[in-house]
């Protein structure tokens, strides 16, 4: 259910972003840049150091691989991290010391 929920919410966010871009008469990449700029107004390195570093590194900008490729690549991040966590958990349960828990 966790993976299903993450995928559903990820798809919803991407659809919302595409609709907002269409309504604004802009591209998805332009909307992503505008979003990153708006975050810079409220994100300070003192209060949100990790997010500020991501903005400084350009991690929240379009990937530059084309309008259609970037969102799918970006949107797969969360479900992939959830699956990484599930894999880590399963592997930890297979270790001999896990049987003593």
C-alpha positions as CSV (number, residue, x, y, z in Angstrom):
1,X,0.0,0.0,0.0
2,X,2.9,2.4,0.7
3,X,4.3,1.9,-2.8
4,X,0.9,2.2,-4.4
5,X,0.2,5.4,-2.4
6,X,3.5,6.9,-3.4
7,X,3.0,6.2,-7.1
8,X,-0.5,7.5,-7.0
9,X,0.6,10.7,-5.3
10,X,3.6,11.1,-7.6
11,X,1.3,10.8,-10.6
12,X,-1.1,13.3,-9.1
13,X,1.7,15.9,-8.5
14,X,3.0,15.5,-12.0
15,X,-0.5,15.9,-13.5
16,X,-1.1,19.0,-11.4
17,X,2.2,20.4,-12.5
18,X,1.4,19.8,-16.2
19,X,-2.0,21.3,-15.8
20,X,-0.6,24.4,-14.1
21,X,1.9,24.8,-16.9
22,X,-0.8,24.5,-19.5
23,X,-3.0,27.0,-17.8
24,X,-0.2,29.5,-17.5
25,X,0.7,29.0,-21.1
26,X,4.2,27.8,-20.3
27,X,6.2,24.6,-20.4
28,X,6.7,22.2,-17.5
29,X,10.4,23.2,-17.4
30,X,9.4,26.8,-17.0
31,X,7.0,26.0,-14.2
32,X,9.7,24.0,-12.5
33,X,12.1,26.9,-12.7
34,X,9.5,29.3,-11.3
35,X,8.8,26.9,-8.4
36,X,12.5,26.7,-7.6
37,X,12.7,30.5,-7.6
38,X,9.7,30.8,-5.3
39,X,11.2,28.4,-2.9
40,X,14.3,30.6,-2.8
41,X,12.2,33.3,-1.2
42,X,11.4,31.2,1.9
43,X,14.2,28.7,2.1
44,X,17.2,29.9,4.0
45,X,20.4,27.9,4.6
46,X,20.0,28.5,8.4
47,X,16.4,27.1,8.5
48,X,16.5,24.5,5.7
49,X,20.1,23.7,4.9
50,X,19.5,20.6,2.9
51,X,16.8,22.2,0.6
52,X,19.0,25.4,0.3
53,X,21.9,23.2,-0.8
54,X,19.7,21.4,-3.4
55,X,18.5,24.7,-4.8
56,X,22.1,26.0,-5.0
57,X,23.3,22.8,-6.7
58,X,20.4,23.0,-9.3
59,X,19.0,19.7,-8.1
60,X,15.5,21.1,-8.2
61,X,15.9,22.4,-11.8
62,X,14.8,20.5,-14.9
63,X,17.2,17.8,-15.9
64,X,17.7,19.3,-19.3
65,X,17.0,16.0,-21.1
66,X,13.9,17.4,-22.8
67,X,10.5,18.5,-21.7
68,X,9.0,15.0,-21.6
69,X,11.9,13.1,-20.1
70,X,12.6,15.3,-17.0
71,X,9.3,14.9,-15.1
72,X,9.3,11.1,-15.3
73,X,12.9,10.9,-14.2
74,X,12.2,13.3,-11.3
75,X,9.0,11.8,-10.3
76,X,10.4,8.3,-9.9
77,X,12.7,9.4,-7.1
78,X,10.3,8.9,-4.2
79,X,8.9,5.4,-5.2
80,X,12.5,4.3,-5.9
81,X,13.6,5.4,-2.4
82,X,10.7,3.6,-0.8
83,X,11.6,0.4,-2.7
84,X,15.2,0.9,-1.6
85,X,14.0,1.0,2.0
86,X,11.9,-2.2,1.5
87,X,14.9,-3.9,0.0
88,X,17.1,-2.9,2.9
89,X,14.5,-4.1,5.4
90,X,14.2,-7.5,3.7
91,X,18.0,-8.0,3.6
92,X,18.3,-7.1,7.3
93,X,15.7,-9.8,8.1
94,X,17.7,-12.4,6.2
95,X,20.8,-11.9,8.4
96,X,21.5,-14.4,11.2
97,X,21.4,-11.8,13.9
98,X,17.9,-10.8,12.7
99,X,16.5,-14.2,13.9
100,X,17.4,-13.3,17.6
101,X,15.1,-10.3,17.6
